[in-house]
Amino acid sequence: TGEYKKITYEQPQLEDKKYSTIQCITRKFTNEELSYWNMFYQDISDLKREDVYSIKTIYLNKEKFSFKETDLRFGYLYEDKWKLYFPYQEPKRKWLPNNVPIDYLEGKENITNCDVALISKSKKDKMVLAKVFPCVCATQTENIACFTEENVKFLKDNSKRQILSMDADKAGVKNSQIITKLFNFEYVNTPRSYLSDGINDWAQLACDYGIETVEKILKRKKII
């Protein structure tokens, strides 16, 4: 028609998760599981505080969910919802099953009267960043859908600056730029110089180069 259409931001529509009921039987952490989390500077007290569990059995809509007994797997419990994490599976299977709402903002209790609210893109990044900086929360994904009007208002009301931290790869940077422009946030990612080492987030940076490196970068960026 030749008409000019202005592109505007609309509040994202949140779709219901496919699986409404997830039930888990937990177990004591194995040495292998504790060693995995130790790579990211997390001990048993951190895991308990963060509601991270070792998983024995999963029931999905009342039916047993199958996986290999040798699979490393963890359950993140959010109130009465579960997000299951298989760290060594292929990307599409790492987070199945999962019925945590996509707009769930984790760690809001850490964002109260803060100069800076640091918004990470995952629980594991949040757990690592919390070792050096207390005012940190986490989204469920890099998707913009987490940033509902309610969540954005909460962040703005409880901090002077809001700094988003997603992956340092192309997709992460693109999402960071879109979200920060929409809501007048800032963003900081792990330095691009680490991409050649396969590192694009804070958890892997701490694992490979130490938690001191994470702290040094945040100081250099004047976050702490």
C-alpha positions in Angstrom: 0.0 0.0 0.0 3.0 2.3 0.4 1.9 3.3 3.9 4.5 3.7 6.5 4.0 1.5 9.5 5.7 2.6 12.8 7.2 -0.3 14.8 6.3 0.0 18.5 7.1 -2.1 21.5 4.2 -4.2 22.8 4.0 -6.1 26.1 5.1 -9.7 25.3 2.4 -12.3 25.4 3.4 -15.1 27.9 2.4 -18.5 26.7 1.6 -21.3 29.1 4.3 -23.9 29.4 3.5 -27.2 27.8 4.0 -29.2 30.9 1.7 -28.2 33.8 2.8 -30.7 36.4 6.3 -31.6 37.2 7.1 -33.7 40.3 10.6 -34.7 41.5 12.1 -37.1 44.0 15.4 -35.6 45.3 18.4 -37.3 46.7 21.7 -36.6 48.4 24.2 -34.8 46.2 26.8 -37.2 44.8 30.5 -36.4 44.8 30.4 -35.9 41.1 27.6 -33.3 41.4 29.4 -31.4 44.2 32.6 -31.4 42.1 30.6 -29.9 39.2 29.3 -27.0 41.4 32.7 -26.5 43.0 34.0 -25.5 39.6 31.7 -22.5 39.9 32.6 -21.7 43.5 29.4 -23.2 45.0 29.4 -25.5 48.0 26.6 -27.5 49.6 25.5 -24.4 51.7 25.1 -22.4 48.5 23.1 -25.1 46.8 20.7 -25.4 49.7 20.2 -21.6 50.0 19.6 -21.4 46.2 17.1 -24.3 46.2 19.2 -26.4 43.9 18.6 -30.2 44.3 20.1 -33.5 43.1 17.3 -35.3 41.3 16.5 -39.0 41.6 13.2 -39.3 39.7 11.1 -37.0 37.6 7.4 -37.3 36.9 6.0 -35.3 34.0 2.2 -35.0 34.0 2.1 -38.0 36.4 4.2 -40.1 34.1 7.8 -41.0 34.7 10.3 -39.0 32.7 13.1 -41.1 31.3 16.8 -40.2 31.3 20.0 -42.0 31.7 21.1 -42.7 35.2 24.6 -41.5 34.3 23.2 -38.1 33.2 24.2 -35.2 35.5 21.0 -33.5 36.4 19.8 -30.8 38.9 16.5 -29.4 39.8 15.9 -25.7 40.5 12.9 -25.2 42.6 11.0 -21.9 42.3 8.2 -22.0 44.9 6.2 -25.0 43.5 7.7 -25.0 40.0 10.6 -26.9 38.7 13.3 -26.1 36.2 15.4 -29.2 35.4 19.0 -28.7 34.3 21.0 -31.3 32.4 24.4 -29.4 32.0 26.0 -31.8 29.5 23.0 -32.4 27.2 22.7 -30.7 23.8 21.3 -27.1 24.1 17.7 -28.0 23.2 17.6 -30.6 26.0 19.5 -28.9 28.7 16.4 -27.3 30.3 13.7 -30.0 29.9 11.3 -30.3 31.5 10.5 -26.8 32.9 7.3 -25.2 34.0 8.7 -22.0 35.6 7.0 -18.9 34.1 9.2 -17.1 31.6 8.6 -13.8 33.4 9.8 -15.1 36.8 12.5 -12.7 38.1 14.7 -14.6 40.6 16.5 -12.8 43.4 14.2 -9.8 43.8 15.0 -9.9 47.5 18.6 -8.9 46.6 17.4 -5.7 44.9 16.4 -3.3 47.6 17.6 0.3 47.8 20.6 -0.6 45.5 22.8 1.8 43.7 23.2 -0.8 41.0 20.9 -3.8 40.1 22.8 -6.4 38.1 20.5 -8.5 36.0 22.0 -11.8 34.9 20.5 -14.2 32.4 20.7 -17.4 34.5 20.7 -18.8 38.0 24.3 -20.1 37.7 25.6 -16.7 36.6 23.6 -15.1 39.5 25.2 -17.5 42.0 28.7 -16.7 40.7 28.2 -13.0 40.6 26.7 -13.0 44.1 30.1 -14.1 45.4 31.4 -10.7 44.6 28.3 -8.4 44.3 25.2 -8.7 46.4 22.6 -6.8 44.3 22.1 -9.4 41.6 19.0 -11.1 40.2 18.3 -13.4 37.3 15.9 -13.8 34.4 14.8 -17.2 33.1 16.1 -16.5 29.6 17.7 -13.9 27.4 14.2 -13.3 25.9 12.6 -9.9 26.4 9.5 -11.6 27.8 10.9 -11.5 31.3 10.8 -7.7 31.3 7.1 -7.2 32.1 5.8 -3.9 33.2 5.8 -5.1 36.8 9.4 -6.4 36.7 10.8 -3.3 35.1 8.9 -1.1 37.6 10.3 -3.1 40.4 13.9 -2.8 39.2 13.5 1.0 38.6 11.9 1.6 42.0 14.6 -0.3 43.9 17.8 0.7 42.2 19.4 3.8 40.7 21.1 2.0 37.8 20.0 -1.2 36.1 22.7 -3.2 34.4 21.8 -6.1 32.2 24.3 -9.0 31.7 23.7 -11.6 29.0 26.0 -13.8 27.0 28.8 -12.1 25.1 28.1 -13.8 21.8 26.2 -12.1 18.9 22.8 -13.2 20.1 23.4 -12.1 23.6 24.7 -8.7 22.6 21.8 -8.2 20.2 19.3 -9.0 22.9 21.1 -6.7 25.4 21.0 -3.8 23.0 17.3 -4.2 22.3 16.3 -4.5 25.9 18.6 -1.7 27.2 17.2 0.7 24.6 13.6 -0.1 25.4 14.0 0.3 29.2 17.0 2.7 29.5 19.1 0.0 31.1 22.9 -0.3 30.8 24.5 -3.6 30.0 27.8 -5.4 30.7 28.9 -8.7 29.3 32.1 -10.8 29.8 34.9 -9.3 27.6 34.8 -10.4 24.0 38.5 -11.3 24.3 37.4 -14.5 26.1 35.1 -15.7 23.2 38.1 -17.3 21.6 38.4 -19.5 24.7 34.7 -20.5 24.4 33.7 -18.2 27.3 30.7 -16.0 27.0 29.2 -15.8 30.5 30.3 -15.2 34.1 30.0 -18.7 35.3 32.4 -20.1 32.8 34.8 -17.2 33.2 35.0 -18.0 37.0 35.4 -21.6 36.3 38.3 -21.1 33.8 40.0 -17.9 35.2 38.9 -17.7 38.8 36.3 -15.7 40.7 39.0 -13.0 41.2 38.8 -12.3 37.4 35.1 -11.7 37.7 35.6 -9.3 40.6 38.4 -7.4 38.7 36.2 -6.9 35.6 33.2 -5.6 37.7 35.5 -3.2 39.4 36.9 -2.0 36.1 33.4 -1.4 34.9 32.7 0.6 38.1 29.9 -1.8 39.2 31.6 -2.5 42.5 
